[in-house]
């Protein structure tokens, strides 16, 4: 059955669809499909109904009732007497870019795992090309892909007042997004907290302009409140209109924010800290809680799962199965104000149905999305159109020139044999940076591998002027000589970063990355040793998840041959080996303080305290 696109772009089209559904529900027009199931989970009453049939017209549900009760004509019927039907799982907050797959291949990966809709937290590709952001996310859907993407334009475009990128969103942009497209539902994760409370912050007017536009258009303002635990901070966070937080790390933080009206979006790695505690405190109303993926690579999704993993893992931590399912279906749909389309198996909604052969383990037998069967077990059965991504999506790295080792050097003051240097330990979140004495060789300040001090650089990939900022970092990077790592995934501006033991190796790695269109490049002992290609936006690849996983596996095998510096005190989640976590080390949101960004007029050397706006020399 070939169906026209159903993108929820405007109210007129939605009403036309519902006019037809009304007649089908009354039995006055024929239905396309009836799915009969052994039992069906009603998310509104948290009850199981036995022997039910779901009658579908096009992509949506027209009727739900006892088996055999529908009085109209049905073209096709299927029966699953031994299976339980639950709604398609949703993602209340996810960066599809972190799967590193384009939307059509993301769909092929997550649909068999029960994820039929995603609220795309869109400040990753938006920082690459903000003007074409909606077009990018809707392209696969327009070509018939049954995975639904609800777009959340990012507040972090650019992420802070000390950064520029490939996009800019303010009042007008956000107003136009929401006014012109029903699939745009919110303002995504307002995470520049200093710009929310401080009128002197350079992003204050831009950010409040986006928030105003969202309120005017009846959208949802999503939050990101890492570290805002104290009562005054948490109260101010809620008072500002930030409706949610996916950055709760402790039980007390979750509890305090929940009781201030903040919708809590819990990531699986916080389950052990948060979920048993909520149960122990006697929480009975879970309607203001959802489970969220946020960031998960294709490799991890293939091994663990998608939304199904989030639900299954919550059950393993003591959450009753029916509540866990609500936390991945109706709860996030209601919060995002899209429950008229997703979140339940009820009339008017998309026919998104996950068929389970075991509810407690969330064992998926088959999945329907848009009223079509899209998987049997883990095998994807749905459409997978070939998309020829245009240059605006595939040619996004613009260095303007080839970089040289001299671009990465840090000059010393004349006549000095040593210099004081500002040194960062990634993820330390300290009030002040470290200060260390470093040697000078031939007029250049150099690394000190014995003290695990290496060099980190951020290269502007948008302006075409080849500008970059460099400084010294401790406890990470390669110890081997003539070795460097470069990557085009650098949250959230997604400039290129490189870390290395020599300036020559860093230049080689970055230049190669520009040639490939993005991804990872590893230079080991003076030669290019391994690559991973993210040719779309420098963030994603237009290939199946299995192909990317194979390429990433080969890359990691070679990377394991490198000696990587490691300090266990740097971060509790830090593990020895390849430092993939450095893609997050350039974040400029709370609780980050001193960071390195690409050169900016307000921070010419790139070194800035994003809480205060203070800058400081790299060496002195």
C-alpha distance (Angstrom), angle and dihedral (degrees) to the residues before:
residue distance angle dihedral
X1 . . .
X2 3.82 . .
X3 3.79 114.8 .
X4 3.80 130.4 -169.6
X5 3.79 117.4 -118.1
X6 3.80 115.5 -77.2
X7 3.79 104.1 -166.4
X8 3.82 101.7 155.6
X9 3.80 87.3 -125.5
X10 3.79 97.8 146.7
X11 3.79 142.1 9.8
X12 3.82 94.4 -117.7
X13 3.81 93.2 61.4
X14 3.79 91.4 44.1
X15 3.80 91.5 52.4
X16 3.80 91.7 49.2
X17 3.79 89.7 54.8
X18 3.80 91.4 48.0
X19 3.81 92.5 50.2
X20 3.79 88.2 59.9
X21 3.82 92.7 43.4
X22 3.80 90.3 54.2
X23 3.79 91.9 58.6
X24 3.80 91.7 45.6
X25 3.80 91.0 50.1
X26 3.82 89.2 54.6
X27 3.80 91.5 49.4
X28 3.80 91.9 -114.6
X29 3.82 95.3 115.3
X30 3.81 126.7 38.9
X31 3.79 121.5 -98.8
X32 3.78 123.8 -138.1
X33 3.80 101.6 -140.5
X34 3.79 142.1 6.9
X35 3.81 119.0 -160.1
X36 3.81 114.7 -162.9
X37 3.80 116.4 -162.4
X38 3.79 136.5 -175.6
X39 3.79 91.1 -121.8
X40 3.78 138.0 -6.2
X41 3.80 129.2 -150.5
X42 3.80 114.9 -130.3
X43 3.80 105.3 -155.2
X44 3.80 94.0 -166.9
X45 3.79 95.8 59.8
X46 3.81 96.9 23.0
X47 3.80 90.1 -127.5
X48 3.78 136.4 126.8
X49 3.80 118.7 -123.7
X50 3.80 116.6 -156.0
X51 3.81 126.0 -132.2
X52 3.80 100.2 -0.5
X53 3.78 133.5 167.9
X54 3.78 126.0 -144.7
X55 3.79 114.1 -154.3
X56 3.80 116.3 -155.4
X57 3.78 135.4 -164.7
X58 3.77 116.0 -171.1
X59 3.79 107.6 -42.0
X60 3.79 97.8 -22.0
X61 3.77 142.7 70.9
X62 3.82 117.4 -106.9
X63 3.80 102.7 174.1
X64 3.80 140.1 13.9
X65 3.79 122.3 -173.7
X66 3.80 147.9 116.8
X67 3.79 113.9 -39.8
X68 3.81 110.8 -86.5
X69 3.80 95.4 16.4
X70 3.79 99.1 103.8
X71 3.79 109.1 104.3
X72 3.78 99.6 -163.5
X73 3.78 135.0 86.2
X74 3.82 118.7 -85.2
X75 3.79 123.4 -165.7
X76 3.82 96.7 -155.6
X77 3.80 135.1 15.5
X78 3.80 131.2 -165.6
X79 3.79 128.5 -176.7
X80 3.82 129.7 -153.0
X81 3.81 103.5 177.0
X82 3.80 95.4 170.1
X83 3.80 98.9 44.6
X84 3.80 133.1 87.9
X85 3.81 119.6 -137.6
X86 3.81 121.3 -141.8
X87 3.82 127.7 169.2
X88 3.77 120.7 -88.5
X89 3.77 109.5 -85.7
X90 3.77 118.2 -110.8
X91 3.78 136.2 -153.9
X92 3.79 112.2 -135.0
X93 3.81 91.3 -171.1
X94 3.79 124.4 12.2
X95 3.77 137.7 143.8
X96 3.79 103.9 -142.7
X97 3.80 86.0 -168.8
X98 3.81 87.8 70.0
X99 3.80 88.5 64.7
X100 3.81 82.6 58.3
X101 3.82 88.9 -139.1
X102 3.79 128.5 117.2
X103 3.83 113.9 -114.6
X104 3.81 96.8 -95.6
X105 3.81 92.6 54.1
X106 3.80 91.8 40.8
X107 3.81 86.6 57.3
X108 3.79 92.7 50.6
X109 3.80 89.3 52.1
X110 3.82 102.1 43.6
X111 3.81 103.9 33.8
X112 3.84 93.7 71.1
X113 3.81 85.6 51.2
X114 3.79 91.2 58.2
X115 3.82 99.5 -102.0
X116 3.81 105.5 132.7
X117 3.81 100.0 160.1
X118 3.78 137.0 29.5
X119 3.78 134.9 -169.1
X120 3.78 97.4 -141.0
X121 3.79 110.0 -142.6
X122 3.74 91.5 -144.4
X123 3.74 113.0 -164.4
X124 3.79 96.2 100.4
X125 3.81 102.0 68.0
X126 3.80 87.5 25.6
X127 3.80 88.8 64.9
X128 3.79 87.8 52.6
X129 3.80 96.6 46.6
X130 3.78 113.6 -5.4
X131 3.79 95.5 175.6
X132 3.81 94.7 59.2
X133 3.80 96.8 39.0
X134 3.82 99.8 112.2
X135 3.78 91.5 41.0
X136 3.79 89.7 54.3
X137 3.81 95.2 52.3
X138 3.81 95.2 43.4
X139 3.78 97.8 47.9
X140 3.82 97.2 86.3
X141 3.80 91.8 43.6
X142 3.80 90.8 52.7
X143 3.78 87.8 55.9
X144 3.80 92.3 55.1
X145 3.80 104.5 -92.1
X146 3.84 105.5 154.8
X147 3.80 96.2 -144.5
X148 3.80 110.6 103.4
X149 3.79 120.7 -139.7
X150 3.80 119.7 -164.2
X151 3.78 107.6 -162.9
X152 3.80 122.5 -132.1
X153 3.82 108.4 -172.1
X154 3.76 107.0 -139.9
X155 3.77 123.7 -112.4
X156 3.81 87.9 -152.8
X157 3.81 97.1 73.3
X158 2.97 91.6 141.3
X159 3.82 99.3 10.6
X160 3.80 97.0 -138.3
X161 3.78 142.8 0.2
X162 3.79 89.7 -96.8
X163 3.80 96.4 60.0
X164 3.79 140.4 66.4
X165 3.78 126.5 -165.3
X166 3.80 142.1 162.8
X167 3.80 92.9 -65.1
X168 3.78 143.1 43.2
X169 3.80 125.1 -161.7
X170 3.77 124.7 -173.6
X171 3.80 137.7 142.9
X172 3.80 97.1 -55.1
X173 3.78 95.7 45.7
X174 3.80 93.4 49.2
X175 3.81 92.7 44.9
X176 3.79 91.6 52.2
X177 3.81 92.8 46.5
X178 3.79 93.4 54.1
X179 3.80 97.7 37.1
X180 3.78 95.3 51.6
X181 3.79 104.6 41.6
X182 3.82 131.1 40.6
X183 3.80 91.0 -158.3
X184 3.82 88.5 67.1
X185 3.79 102.5 85.5
X186 3.77 113.2 165.4
X187 3.76 153.2 -4.6
X188 3.76 106.0 -90.7
X189 3.81 125.1 -124.0
X190 3.78 109.0 -36.1
X191 3.79 96.2 -147.3
X192 3.79 104.9 157.6
X193 3.80 92.4 92.6
X194 3.83 95.5 173.0
X195 3.82 87.8 57.4
X196 3.82 90.1 53.5
X197 3.80 98.4 52.9
X198 3.80 103.5 25.6
X199 3.85 117.1 72.0
X200 3.82 88.8 -165.9
X201 3.80 92.6 62.3
X202 3.83 112.2 107.8
X203 3.83 91.2 -129.1
X204 3.81 95.7 49.1
X205 3.82 97.9 99.0
X206 3.81 94.6 40.3
X207 3.78 93.8 49.3
X208 3.79 96.7 44.8
X209 3.80 87.9 47.0
X210 3.80 89.9 59.2
X211 3.79 90.8 45.9
X212 3.80 91.0 50.6
X213 3.81 91.7 50.2
X214 3.80 90.2 50.4
X215 3.81 92.5 52.0
X216 3.81 91.3 46.6
X217 3.80 91.0 53.9
X218 3.83 93.9 44.4
X219 3.81 92.4 -112.8
X220 3.80 129.6 147.3
X221 3.82 122.2 -102.9
X222 3.78 109.2 -143.6
X223 3.79 121.2 -156.2
X224 3.79 142.2 -150.4
X225 3.80 109.6 -160.3
X226 3.77 106.0 170.7
X227 3.79 110.1 170.7
X228 3.81 95.8 3.9
X229 3.78 94.9 124.5
X230 3.83 106.1 126.5
X231 3.82 113.4 98.3
X232 3.80 96.0 -111.8
X233 3.81 93.2 47.4
X234 3.80 92.9 46.1
X235 3.80 91.2 47.5
X236 3.79 92.4 48.9
X237 3.80 89.7 48.8
X238 3.81 91.4 55.7
X239 3.81 93.1 40.2
X240 3.81 90.4 56.3
X241 3.80 89.0 62.7
X242 3.79 97.4 -106.9
X243 3.79 98.3 150.6
X244 3.80 102.6 -168.7
X245 3.77 146.2 23.1
X246 3.80 128.1 -154.6
X247 3.81 92.0 174.4
X248 3.81 99.9 76.7
X249 3.80 107.9 135.0
X250 3.80 102.8 174.4
X251 3.77 138.7 42.4
X252 3.81 93.1 -117.5
X253 3.80 91.8 52.1
X254 3.81 91.4 49.5
X255 3.79 91.7 47.5
X256 3.80 95.7 47.3
X257 3.79 93.9 48.0
X258 3.80 93.3 42.9
X259 3.80 89.1 55.0
X260 3.79 90.3 50.5
X261 3.80 91.5 58.4
X262 3.81 97.8 -97.8
X263 3.80 116.6 144.7
X264 3.82 106.7 -125.8
X265 3.81 118.7 -140.5
X266 3.81 108.5 -169.3
X267 3.80 123.4 -157.7
X268 3.83 119.2 -148.4
X269 3.80 95.3 -113.8
X270 3.82 88.0 61.1
X271 3.81 94.3 49.0
X272 3.84 95.9 94.9
X273 3.80 91.0 53.5
X274 3.80 99.0 40.9
X275 3.82 114.9 24.7
X276 3.83 101.6 56.6
X277 3.78 88.5 46.0
X278 3.80 93.5 53.5
X279 3.80 89.1 50.4
X280 3.83 91.8 47.6
X281 3.80 90.9 51.2
X282 3.78 88.9 56.5
X283 3.79 100.4 -111.5
X284 3.81 107.1 179.5
X285 3.81 101.5 165.8
X286 3.80 108.7 65.3
X287 3.80 95.1 166.5
X288 3.81 92.1 111.1
X289 3.80 93.3 54.8
X290 3.79 131.9 82.0
X291 3.78 136.0 171.6
X292 3.76 117.4 -121.6
X293 3.78 137.8 -172.1
X294 3.83 99.5 -156.8
X295 3.82 97.2 171.8
X296 3.81 125.8 10.2
X297 3.80 128.0 149.7
X298 3.79 123.6 -128.7
X299 3.80 89.6 -112.3
X300 3.81 92.2 55.5
X301 3.81 91.5 44.6
X302 3.80 91.7 53.1
X303 3.79 89.9 51.9
X304 3.81 102.3 37.3
X305 3.78 106.6 20.2
X306 3.78 136.5 -118.3
X307 3.82 124.4 -99.4
X308 3.80 87.8 -21.9
X309 3.80 88.7 64.6
X310 3.80 91.1 51.6
X311 3.82 90.8 54.2
X312 3.81 95.7 41.0
X313 3.79 92.4 48.1
X314 3.82 91.3 50.1
X315 3.81 90.0 53.6
X316 3.81 88.6 51.4
X317 3.82 87.4 55.6
X318 3.78 92.3 55.3
X319 3.81 104.6 -90.7
X320 3.84 110.1 138.1
X321 3.80 111.3 -109.4
X322 3.80 95.7 -118.7
X323 3.82 91.9 51.7
X324 3.80 91.4 45.3
X325 3.81 89.8 53.8
X326 3.82 90.6 50.1
X327 3.81 88.8 52.8
X328 3.81 89.9 60.3
X329 3.82 98.5 38.8
X330 3.79 126.3 25.1
X331 3.81 97.9 15.5
X332 3.81 96.1 59.3
X333 3.82 91.8 37.5
X334 3.79 91.9 54.7
X335 3.77 92.8 45.1
X336 3.81 91.4 52.3
X337 3.84 90.5 44.0
X338 3.79 92.5 -123.0
X339 3.81 98.2 111.6
X340 3.81 89.2 114.1
X341 3.81 85.8 73.6
X342 3.81 109.4 24.1
X343 3.79 142.7 14.7
X344 3.81 101.5 67.5
X345 3.80 143.9 47.8
X346 3.78 95.3 -115.2
X347 3.84 137.3 119.7
X348 3.79 116.9 -71.6
X349 3.78 94.0 23.9
X350 3.77 126.3 106.4
X351 3.77 112.4 -84.9
X352 3.81 93.5 -110.4
X353 3.79 108.9 152.9
X354 3.79 130.8 167.8
X355 3.81 112.9 -158.6
X356 3.80 113.2 -151.7
X357 3.78 127.6 -164.8
X358 3.82 88.9 -169.0
X359 3.78 121.7 24.7
X360 3.82 99.6 -167.7
X361 3.80 92.8 56.8
X362 3.82 94.9 34.1
X363 3.81 89.3 -125.5
X364 3.81 105.7 -179.7
X365 3.80 119.1 -145.6
X366 3.82 97.8 173.2
X367 3.78 142.0 -16.5
X368 3.80 132.2 -143.0
X369 3.78 120.4 -162.8
X370 3.80 125.3 177.1
X371 3.80 86.5 2.0
X372 3.79 94.2 -62.6
X373 3.75 128.0 106.7
X374 3.79 105.2 -110.1
X375 3.79 101.9 172.3
X376 3.76 145.2 23.3
X377 3.76 106.7 -161.5
X378 3.80 106.2 -41.0
X379 3.82 93.5 -26.4
X380 3.79 114.7 109.8
X381 3.80 112.9 -135.9
X382 3.80 101.3 173.0
X383 3.81 131.6 98.9
X384 3.78 119.6 -69.2
X385 3.80 108.1 -171.4
X386 3.77 121.3 -162.0
X387 3.80 108.3 -117.6
X388 3.77 119.0 -161.2
X389 3.78 97.4 -152.6
X390 3.82 111.3 -146.5
X391 3.78 125.9 -126.5
X392 3.81 93.1 -92.9
X393 3.80 87.2 66.2
X394 3.80 101.2 32.7
X395 3.81 104.3 37.5
X396 3.78 102.7 51.9
X397 3.80 104.7 132.3
X398 3.79 111.9 89.8
X399 3.80 112.3 171.9
X400 3.80 92.6 155.6
X401 3.80 93.2 -143.3
X402 3.78 144.4 19.3
X403 3.76 112.5 -82.7
X404 3.80 123.2 -131.4
X405 3.78 133.9 -155.6
X406 3.81 88.6 -101.3
X407 3.81 89.9 64.4
X408 3.81 89.7 64.2
X409 3.80 98.2 44.6
X410 3.80 121.7 107.9
X411 3.80 111.1 -142.5
X412 3.79 121.3 -136.5
X413 3.77 125.8 -141.7
X414 3.82 111.9 -92.3
X415 3.78 115.8 -82.7
X416 3.80 96.6 10.2
X417 3.82 124.1 134.6
X418 3.80 92.5 -169.0
X419 3.79 138.6 14.6
X420 3.73 136.5 -160.1
X421 3.79 110.6 -113.3
X422 3.79 135.4 -163.2
X423 3.80 106.2 -124.2
X424 3.80 128.1 -168.8
X425 3.76 128.6 -157.3
X426 3.82 104.5 -155.4
X427 3.80 115.7 -115.0
X428 3.81 94.3 9.4
X429 3.84 94.0 119.7
X430 3.80 91.0 -162.1
X431 3.79 121.5 162.7
X432 3.81 90.0 -119.2
X433 3.78 135.7 30.9
X434 3.80 121.6 -117.3
X435 3.81 120.0 -97.0
X436 3.82 119.3 -147.5
X437 3.79 137.6 166.8
X438 3.81 112.6 -116.8
X439 3.80 129.1 -173.1
X440 3.79 125.1 -108.5
X441 3.81 120.0 -137.0
X442 3.82 121.1 -176.4
X443 3.80 91.5 -15.5
X444 3.82 94.6 -51.4
X445 3.82 128.8 106.4
X446 3.80 107.8 -123.8
X447 3.78 139.5 -160.0
X448 3.79 126.7 -97.3
X449 3.78 110.1 -142.3
X450 3.80 91.9 178.5
X451 3.80 87.9 66.0
X452 3.82 91.4 39.9
X453 3.80 91.7 -110.8
X454 3.79 116.3 148.0
X455 3.79 137.1 158.4
X456 3.80 127.9 -91.2
X457 3.81 124.3 -169.1
X458 3.81 136.3 -174.1
X459 3.81 116.0 -154.2
X460 3.80 122.5 -159.9
X461 3.79 105.7 -124.2
X462 3.81 98.1 179.7
X463 3.82 111.0 52.5
X464 3.81 97.3 56.0
X465 3.80 93.9 -134.4
X466 3.81 97.9 106.8
X467 3.79 94.2 -125.2
X468 3.78 119.5 161.1
X469 3.78 141.2 171.1
X470 3.81 123.9 -138.7
X471 3.79 135.0 -173.1
X472 3.81 140.7 149.9
X473 3.80 124.4 -83.2
X474 3.78 130.1 -173.1
X475 3.79 133.8 -141.5
X476 3.80 99.0 19.1
X477 3.79 142.0 69.0
X478 3.81 133.3 53.1
X479 3.79 123.6 -38.4
X480 3.82 93.6 -168.6
X481 3.80 116.7 98.8
X482 3.82 120.8 -101.4
X483 3.79 91.2 11.3
X484 3.80 130.3 134.2
X485 3.77 142.0 163.2
X486 3.81 124.1 -148.1
X487 3.79 130.7 -175.5
X488 3.82 138.3 175.8
X489 3.82 93.4 -149.9
X490 3.81 105.3 89.7
X491 3.79 114.1 149.5
X492 2.88 120.4 -97.9
X493 3.80 114.6 -8.4
X494 3.80 90.0 34.3
X495 3.73 96.7 -143.6
X496 3.80 114.4 153.9
X497 3.78 118.3 -85.4
X498 3.76 128.3 -166.5
X499 3.78 134.0 -174.8
X500 3.76 122.2 -170.2
X501 3.76 153.4 149.4
X502 3.80 93.6 -123.0
X503 3.79 135.9 31.6
X504 3.81 91.0 -133.4
X505 3.79 91.9 56.7
X506 3.81 91.5 47.4
X507 3.80 92.0 52.4
X508 3.81 90.5 48.3
X509 3.80 92.4 50.6
X510 3.81 95.3 47.6
X511 3.81 94.4 46.1
X512 3.79 90.9 51.0
X513 3.80 90.6 49.0
X514 3.80 89.6 55.4
X515 3.80 89.6 52.5
X516 3.81 94.5 51.9
X517 3.81 95.4 46.1
X518 3.78 94.9 -115.1
X519 3.78 144.7 -49.5
X520 3.80 126.3 99.6
X521 3.80 130.3 -27.8
X522 3.80 124.3 -175.7
X523 3.79 121.0 -165.2
X524 3.79 112.0 -167.1
X525 3.78 122.2 -171.8
X526 3.79 93.6 -19.3
X527 3.81 101.7 -44.3
X528 3.79 135.9 85.1
X529 3.77 103.0 -100.1
X530 3.82 105.7 172.5
X531 3.80 143.5 1.3
X532 3.79 140.7 -169.1
X533 3.80 116.9 -162.4
X534 3.82 123.4 -135.4
X535 3.78 95.7 169.0
X536 3.82 96.1 165.3
X537 3.77 112.2 77.3
X538 3.80 88.8 -25.7
X539 3.82 83.3 -85.3
X540 3.82 108.0 74.4
X541 3.76 144.4 30.8
X542 3.81 129.0 -137.2
X543 3.79 93.8 -132.5
X544 3.80 136.7 98.3
X545 3.79 117.3 -80.5
X546 3.80 90.6 -115.0
X547 3.82 91.8 57.1
X548 3.79 92.2 50.4
X549 3.79 91.2 46.2
X550 3.81 90.3 53.2
X551 3.80 92.1 49.3
X552 3.80 92.1 46.8
X553 3.80 90.6 48.3
X554 3.81 91.4 53.6
X555 3.80 89.9 47.7
X556 3.80 92.4 51.8
X557 3.81 91.8 49.3
X558 3.78 89.3 58.6
X559 3.80 92.3 41.3
X560 3.81 88.8 55.8
X561 3.81 87.6 66.8
X562 3.81 89.8 64.9
X563 3.79 121.7 87.5
X564 3.80 104.7 -124.8
X565 3.79 123.0 -162.9
X566 3.77 114.2 -118.9
X567 3.80 137.5 -174.0
X568 3.80 115.1 -178.4
X569 3.79 91.4 -157.1
X570 3.78 93.1 61.7
X571 3.81 96.0 81.2
X572 3.79 133.6 -10.7
X573 3.81 91.3 -129.2
X574 3.79 94.2 46.0
X575 3.80 115.1 115.4
X576 3.81 129.4 -171.8
X577 3.78 118.8 -95.9
X578 3.78 135.2 39.3
X579 3.85 107.1 18.6
X580 3.81 100.0 -135.1
X581 3.82 88.2 151.3
X582 3.81 89.6 73.7
X583 3.81 88.5 85.1
X584 3.82 84.5 79.1
X585 3.80 96.5 43.0
X586 3.81 92.7 89.2
X587 3.81 95.3 59.2
X588 3.79 114.5 132.6
X589 3.82 99.6 -165.1
X590 3.81 129.9 102.0
X591 2.98 127.9 -35.4
X592 3.81 90.4 25.8
X593 3.78 115.2 102.1
X594 3.81 118.6 165.6
X595 3.81 109.8 32.4
X596 3.77 140.7 159.6
X597 3.81 117.2 -119.6
X598 3.79 133.1 168.4
X599 3.83 112.4 -78.2
X600 3.81 111.0 -72.8
X601 3.80 133.1 178.9
X602 3.81 89.2 -111.5
X603 3.83 92.3 44.7
X604 3.82 107.7 27.5
X605 3.81 94.9 177.9
X606 3.82 92.3 40.8
X607 3.81 95.4 -119.5
X608 3.80 110.4 120.9
X609 3.79 142.6 148.8
X610 3.81 102.1 -125.9
X611 3.80 91.8 -161.8
X612 3.80 94.4 58.2
X613 3.81 108.0 12.4
X614 3.81 91.2 -120.8
X615 3.81 116.0 150.0
X616 3.79 129.4 -161.2
X617 3.82 138.5 -172.9
X618 3.79 117.2 -94.0
X619 3.80 91.2 -136.5
X620 3.80 131.8 9.2
